[in-house]
Amino acid sequence: MRYPLYYLNCDEFENLVILICNHILGSATIPFAKGKDGGKDGKFIGKANKIPSESSPWNGKIIIQAKHTEKINASCSESSFSRIIENEVITAIESLKSRTEIDFYLLFTNRSLSGIQDSTISKKINDATGIPTILIAEEKIQMYLKEYPDVVRAAELNRLLLPFEFDESDLRDVIIFLHKQIKENKKVVAQAGFEYPGLDKKNELNKLSKNYFEDVIKKSLEDFDKIRQFLSDSINQDIEEIYADAASELNAKIALKREQFYEFEQVLETCYDNMVRDNADILKGKKKLVRTLLHYMYCNCDIGIKE
């Protein structure tokens, strides 16, 4: 899961940073009380656990600073963050340095960060102050949350996740009709196989992993012709319209919640879990078809980014 950290307030983000530092620096990490922080939200004195690495950790006075934003999709490349670096961060470090209170500086932000920005910003702070600095931004924080589930629990981050809800009844009805048709009508058989020349590009755009496509979705491809024949048969027009409604709603819900997931297979599996959980009795014996239909919707470009 990808946690929308912009929903936190500044105090909650600072608490999250300290919880992470308990792992990457050590349990001796000290948080500071609310109020004017003088450029520091916490500190650690001693040898760090794994910053910048386990083989070559910092050893000394490490100052921790958190810079939170409630702006969605904020970036470290924005001019507003550059002003924070120049007017707040560098000034604070110079003041701490004059009082010999700092050897290293660890800056956290929930803004996104590219590899180029990372080296540029860290170098700018280091050149201006002479203090070794590491910037830990949104992407790295999300990795830490995946690595340290106890931090997620302690910070109660699951409350930030909006429930992924959609009306499963339409999709459920399509599955029931489709299952019955395939079971009773032996003429509905797979033909030449499903082909979609732009699928590699679609997987890249939607961040669907190669492993999931090769190991899971490919097993569903052989049934796609059966689904296509069923939906394109004029006798099933009413069902095709129900399918179109279900696909339209699901695609809108996915677009709304997409940023909560790293890979698109997590979206598909969450949809599957919701369907099976809420319709366990009705879909008994049809669970394989649930996943197959979701895969068909994705490969047929009914859900997910197309271009």
C-alpha positions as CSV (number, residue, x, y, z in Angstrom):
1,M,0.0,0.0,0.0
2,R,1.0,3.6,-0.6
3,Y,0.1,5.8,2.3
4,P,-1.2,9.3,1.5
5,L,1.1,11.2,3.9
6,Y,-0.3,14.6,2.8
7,Y,-3.3,13.7,5.0
8,L,-1.1,13.9,8.1
9,N,-0.6,17.2,10.0
10,C,2.9,18.4,10.8
11,D,3.0,16.9,14.3
12,E,1.8,13.5,13.0
13,F,4.5,13.6,10.3
14,E,7.2,14.5,12.8
15,N,6.1,11.5,15.0
16,L,6.3,9.2,11.9
17,V,9.8,10.5,11.2
18,I,10.9,9.7,14.7
19,L,9.4,6.2,14.5
20,I,11.4,5.6,11.3
21,C,14.6,7.0,12.9
22,N,14.2,4.5,15.7
23,H,15.0,1.9,13.1
24,I,17.5,3.5,10.8
25,L,19.4,5.4,13.5
26,G,18.6,3.6,16.7
27,S,16.2,3.5,19.7
28,A,18.1,6.3,21.3
29,T,16.5,8.8,18.9
30,I,15.2,11.7,20.9
31,P,12.1,13.7,19.7
32,F,11.7,17.3,20.7
33,A,8.6,19.0,22.1
34,K,6.2,21.0,20.0
35,G,7.0,24.7,19.4
36,K,10.0,26.5,17.9
37,D,12.4,23.7,17.0
38,G,15.4,25.8,16.1
39,G,15.9,23.6,12.9
40,K,15.6,20.3,14.6
41,D,12.6,17.9,15.4
42,G,14.8,15.2,16.9
43,K,18.4,14.1,17.4
44,F,20.5,11.0,17.7
45,I,24.0,10.8,19.3
46,G,26.2,7.8,18.5
47,K,26.6,5.3,15.7
48,A,23.6,5.0,13.4
49,N,22.2,1.6,12.5
50,K,22.1,2.0,8.7
51,I,22.5,5.7,7.7
52,P,24.0,6.2,5.2
53,S,24.7,2.4,5.2
54,E,25.2,-0.4,7.6
55,S,28.9,-0.8,6.5
56,S,29.7,2.9,6.9
57,P,27.3,4.5,9.4
58,W,27.4,8.0,10.6
59,N,28.8,8.4,14.1
60,G,28.2,11.6,16.0
61,K,25.5,14.2,16.5
62,I,22.8,13.6,14.0
63,I,20.0,16.3,13.7
64,I,16.6,15.2,12.4
65,Q,14.3,17.7,10.6
66,A,10.9,17.0,9.1
67,K,9.3,19.2,6.4
68,H,5.7,18.2,5.7
69,T,3.3,19.4,3.1
70,E,-0.5,18.8,2.7
71,K,-0.2,19.4,-1.0
72,I,-1.0,16.4,-3.2
73,N,1.8,15.4,-5.6
74,A,4.2,18.0,-4.2
75,S,7.8,17.8,-5.5
76,C,11.2,18.7,-4.2
77,S,11.8,20.5,-7.5
78,E,9.2,23.2,-6.7
79,S,10.4,26.7,-6.0
80,S,8.6,26.7,-2.6
81,F,10.8,23.8,-1.4
82,S,13.9,25.6,-2.7
83,R,13.0,28.6,-0.6
84,I,12.6,26.3,2.5
85,I,16.1,24.9,1.9
86,E,17.7,28.4,1.5
87,N,15.7,30.3,4.1
88,E,15.1,27.7,6.8
89,V,17.3,24.6,6.5
90,I,20.6,26.1,5.7
91,T,20.1,28.9,8.2
92,A,19.2,26.4,10.9
93,I,22.2,24.2,10.2
94,E,24.6,27.2,10.3
95,S,23.1,28.1,13.7
96,L,23.4,24.6,15.0
97,K,27.0,24.4,13.7
98,S,28.0,27.6,15.5
99,R,26.9,26.0,18.8
100,T,28.7,22.7,17.9
101,E,25.4,20.8,18.1
102,I,25.6,19.0,14.8
103,D,27.8,16.7,12.8
104,F,25.3,15.3,10.4
105,Y,21.8,16.4,9.1
106,L,18.9,14.1,8.2
107,L,16.1,15.9,6.4
108,F,12.7,14.2,5.8
109,T,9.9,15.4,3.5
110,N,6.8,13.8,2.0
111,R,7.5,15.6,-1.3
112,S,8.5,13.4,-4.3
113,L,12.2,13.3,-5.3
114,S,14.1,12.3,-8.4
115,G,17.6,10.9,-8.4
116,I,19.0,14.1,-9.9
117,Q,17.2,16.3,-7.4
118,D,18.5,14.1,-4.6
119,S,22.2,14.8,-5.3
120,T,21.6,18.4,-6.2
121,I,19.7,19.3,-3.0
122,S,22.0,17.4,-0.7
123,K,25.1,18.9,-2.3
124,K,23.6,22.4,-2.1
125,I,23.1,22.0,1.7
126,N,26.5,20.3,2.2
127,D,28.4,23.0,0.2
128,A,26.7,25.8,2.0
129,T,27.2,24.5,5.5
130,G,29.9,21.9,5.4
131,I,27.6,19.4,7.2
132,P,27.0,16.0,5.5
133,T,23.3,15.9,4.6
134,I,20.9,13.2,3.5
135,L,17.4,14.0,2.1
136,I,14.8,11.3,2.7
137,A,11.7,12.0,0.6
138,E,8.3,10.4,-0.2
139,E,9.6,7.4,-2.2
140,K,12.1,6.3,0.5
141,I,9.6,6.9,3.3
142,Q,7.1,4.6,1.5
143,M,9.9,2.0,1.3
144,Y,10.6,2.3,5.0
145,L,6.8,1.8,5.7
146,K,6.8,-1.4,3.7
147,E,9.9,-2.6,5.5
148,Y,8.8,-1.6,9.0
149,P,5.1,-2.5,9.5
150,D,5.4,-1.7,13.2
151,V,5.9,1.9,12.2
152,V,2.6,1.8,10.2
153,R,0.8,0.4,13.2
154,A,2.3,2.8,15.7
155,A,1.5,5.9,13.5
156,E,-1.9,4.5,12.7
157,L,-1.4,5.1,9.0
158,N,-4.1,2.6,7.9
159,R,-6.7,5.2,8.9
160,L,-5.4,7.3,6.0
161,L,-6.5,4.8,3.4
162,L,-9.9,5.4,1.9
163,P,-11.8,2.2,1.4
164,F,-11.8,0.9,-2.1
165,E,-15.5,0.5,-2.6
166,F,-17.6,-0.1,-5.8
167,D,-20.9,-1.7,-6.5
168,E,-20.0,-5.3,-7.2
169,S,-23.6,-6.3,-8.1
170,D,-23.3,-5.6,-11.8
171,L,-20.0,-7.4,-12.1
172,R,-21.3,-10.3,-10.1
173,D,-24.3,-10.6,-12.4
174,V,-22.1,-10.7,-15.5
175,I,-20.0,-13.4,-13.9
176,I,-23.0,-15.5,-13.0
177,F,-24.5,-15.3,-16.5
178,L,-21.1,-15.9,-18.2
179,H,-20.3,-18.9,-16.0
180,K,-23.7,-20.4,-16.8
181,Q,-23.3,-19.8,-20.6
182,I,-19.8,-21.3,-20.7
183,K,-20.9,-24.3,-18.6
184,E,-24.1,-25.0,-20.6
185,N,-23.1,-24.0,-24.1
186,K,-20.2,-26.1,-25.3
187,K,-20.0,-24.1,-28.6
188,V,-18.5,-21.2,-26.6
189,V,-14.9,-22.2,-27.0
190,A,-11.6,-20.3,-27.3
191,Q,-10.6,-19.5,-30.8
192,A,-7.2,-18.1,-32.0
193,G,-6.4,-16.5,-28.7
194,F,-6.3,-13.0,-27.3
195,E,-3.9,-10.5,-28.9
196,Y,-3.3,-6.9,-27.9
197,P,-0.2,-5.4,-29.5
198,G,0.0,-2.5,-27.0
199,L,-0.1,-4.6,-23.9
200,D,3.6,-4.2,-23.0
201,K,3.2,-0.4,-23.1
202,K,0.0,-0.6,-21.1
203,N,1.7,-2.6,-18.4
204,E,4.5,0.0,-18.2
205,L,2.0,2.9,-18.0
206,N,0.0,1.2,-15.3
207,K,3.0,-0.2,-13.4
208,L,1.9,-3.8,-13.7
209,S,4.8,-6.1,-13.0
210,K,6.2,-8.5,-15.5
211,N,6.0,-11.3,-13.0
212,Y,2.3,-10.8,-12.4
213,F,1.6,-10.6,-16.1
214,E,3.6,-13.7,-16.9
215,D,2.6,-15.9,-13.9
216,V,-1.1,-14.8,-13.4
217,I,-2.7,-12.9,-16.3
218,K,-1.3,-15.1,-19.0
219,K,-3.1,-18.0,-17.4
220,S,-6.4,-16.1,-18.0
221,L,-5.7,-15.3,-21.7
222,E,-7.1,-18.6,-23.0
223,D,-10.5,-17.7,-21.7
224,F,-10.7,-14.2,-23.2
225,D,-12.3,-15.4,-26.4
226,K,-15.1,-17.0,-24.5
227,I,-15.8,-13.7,-22.7
228,R,-15.5,-11.7,-25.9
229,Q,-17.9,-14.1,-27.8
230,F,-20.4,-13.9,-25.0
231,L,-20.4,-10.1,-24.7
232,S,-20.5,-9.6,-28.5
233,D,-23.5,-11.9,-29.0
234,S,-26.6,-9.8,-29.7
235,I,-28.7,-12.1,-27.6
236,N,-26.6,-11.0,-24.6
237,Q,-26.9,-7.3,-25.3
238,D,-28.5,-6.6,-21.8
239,I,-25.5,-8.3,-20.1
240,E,-23.1,-6.4,-22.3
241,E,-24.6,-3.2,-21.2
242,I,-24.4,-4.3,-17.5
243,Y,-20.7,-5.1,-18.1
244,A,-20.1,-1.7,-19.7
245,D,-21.7,0.0,-16.6
246,A,-19.6,-2.1,-14.2
247,A,-16.4,-1.4,-16.1
248,S,-17.1,2.4,-16.3
249,E,-17.7,2.6,-12.5
250,L,-14.7,0.4,-11.6
251,N,-12.4,2.4,-13.8
252,A,-13.5,5.6,-12.2
253,K,-12.9,4.2,-8.7
254,I,-9.5,2.9,-9.7
255,A,-8.5,6.3,-11.0
256,L,-9.6,7.9,-7.7
257,K,-7.7,5.5,-5.5
258,R,-4.8,4.6,-7.8
259,E,-2.1,6.4,-5.8
260,Q,-2.7,4.2,-2.8
261,F,-1.1,1.2,-4.6
262,Y,2.4,0.7,-5.9
263,E,1.7,-1.8,-8.7
264,F,-1.5,-2.3,-10.7
265,E,-1.8,-6.0,-9.7
266,Q,-2.5,-4.7,-6.2
267,V,-5.5,-2.9,-7.6
268,L,-6.7,-6.0,-9.4
269,E,-6.3,-8.2,-6.4
270,T,-8.1,-5.7,-4.1
271,C,-11.0,-5.8,-6.5
272,Y,-10.9,-9.6,-6.5
273,D,-10.8,-9.7,-2.7
274,N,-13.8,-7.3,-2.4
275,M,-15.8,-9.3,-4.9
276,V,-15.1,-12.7,-3.3
277,R,-15.5,-11.4,0.3
278,D,-18.8,-9.8,-0.2
279,N,-20.3,-12.5,-2.5
280,A,-18.7,-15.6,-1.1
281,D,-21.8,-17.9,-1.3
282,I,-23.0,-16.7,-4.7
283,L,-19.5,-16.9,-6.3
284,K,-18.6,-20.3,-4.9
285,G,-17.1,-22.3,-7.7
286,K,-16.8,-19.2,-9.8
287,K,-13.8,-17.5,-8.2
288,K,-11.4,-18.3,-11.0
289,L,-13.8,-16.5,-13.4
290,V,-13.8,-13.4,-11.2
291,R,-10.1,-13.0,-11.6
292,T,-10.2,-13.9,-15.3
293,L,-12.9,-11.2,-16.0
294,L,-10.9,-8.6,-14.1
295,H,-7.8,-9.5,-16.3
296,Y,-10.0,-9.3,-19.4
297,M,-11.2,-5.8,-18.4
298,Y,-7.6,-4.7,-17.9
299,C,-6.2,-6.2,-21.2
300,N,-9.3,-5.0,-23.1
301,C,-8.5,-1.5,-21.9
302,D,-11.8,-1.2,-20.0
303,I,-9.9,-0.4,-16.8
304,G,-6.5,1.2,-16.3
305,I,-4.6,3.8,-18.3
306,K,-4.7,3.3,-22.1
307,E,-2.0,5.8,-23.2
